[in-house]
């Protein structure tokens, strides 16, 4: 079966690099599924999971926004942050979720409220990716 070369990169360096049969992720415009031969595309990403399918195996990577660039045989994801499911510190993610919920409940000003909501979404995403890793 044909494959795509996938690279997920953050400002701190590469997080994932492999050949897979399919990539699916959540762009700002909606869910995207990418197979070999896909038309060239650039899309901004939402906070969410990148699903990388190869045969019967699916790997998950939690990303916190960024951009997706698709070429016919290659996908590059430039993410603000990214963590493989195996690399997520679940205790840290759960603590971040609690802190974000406490900030939201404390009725902060608009800017801090939005930051707390984004922090909560990132923490929930990391927890979900960790729990779905098998």
C-alpha positions, 0 to 999 in steps of 0.5 A: 500500500502507498504511504505518506512521509509525515513529520510533526515539528515544534519550535523545540524540534521534531516530535514525530517522523514516519511513513503512514497510510493515512493522516487525520486531524482537525483543521479550523475548517473541519476534520481532514483525512489525508491519503497518498496523492492528496492535492497540495493543501495548507490549513491551520490546525485546531487543538486536537489529536493527529491520528496516524494510521499504518496497517492496523496500528493507529498512533496519536499525537496531541497538537496545540494548534499550528499548520498542516502542509500537504504535498502528494506524498508528504505531510508536514505539521508545524505545531506550537506544541506536540506530544506523542501519546507515550510522551504525555505526563498524565499527572501533569496534564490532569493538574493543568486541567484542574488549574485551568478550571479553577482560573475559569471559576474565579471569573477573571478578566476577558483576556485571562478567561480566554487564556484559561479556556485555551489551557483547559482545551489543551489539557483535555486534549492531552488527557484524551490522547493519553487515554486513547493510546492503545 
